[in-house]
Amino acid sequence: MKAYHQLVQNVLDNGVWKSNRTGIDTVSSFGEFYKVNLQDGFPLLTTKKVNFRSVILEMLWYLRGEDHIRWLRDVNDCHIWDAWADQDGYVGPIYPVLWRRFPYFEEDEVSFEGNAANIKRSTMVKKEYDQIKKAIHMLKTDPNSRRIVVSAWHPGLLGQQALPPCHVMYIFNVTGGRLNCHLTQRSGDIALGIPFNLACYSALTMAIAQITGHKPGTFAHTIVDAHIYENHIEGLKEQLKREPRPLPELKIADKQLDALTLDDFELLDYNPHPSIKFEVAI
């Protein structure tokens, strides 16, 4: 994963110090970009151990369409979202809701019974839009479309969200029979968040490629505010000293997306360096 190491080094070398809402200063760089070829292996970092189980559980949770973390926390003993949930596990309308139940209003004609005749009036009705279902349909029926976009940014819901989405939009693109994915991220924690985002969206791309009859292509990633927290710097410097090892292989069961479970993702030949402890900035 030389692309990740280059990202880290570039932010350390060229970033500027910035304060932020967490109270822990960062070294920040604007508009970072990298991409990886999914044909080279599953991009789970090898210069530190990344919790593959949590990566896949988070991805599956995104696909459930829920506004709480009880499936993650109580059913699967996965606590990566605990810090942002309330005591009942609610996180509000973030990724799962916006991916699968994006709220919108549509004009609908309603009939009312009157004394003389039926009266028809137009009213605005709240509805929900399944962006994942639509993306899969388009990849099957119109793969050359440049409009296969999934958005996780809804300005009207920001006040209801435990954490405004960091990865705000991704776009699928089919070129030469390969499914590519470009993720745009407004804010990226290089040490903790980016390795998860990279692995999560790569697994999603590979799963959807299999479902829609394409081969996995490239995962590309733009990070608007790419930052390293002050207390992560030494750990990342240690990581940069380690030599990347061969990437593992990911096998995914031949099932529809909503039927996939954790057991359907098999990671082969993952031989990482030891974990590095990084504290989460809340």
Disulfide bonds with the S-S distance in Angstrom:
none
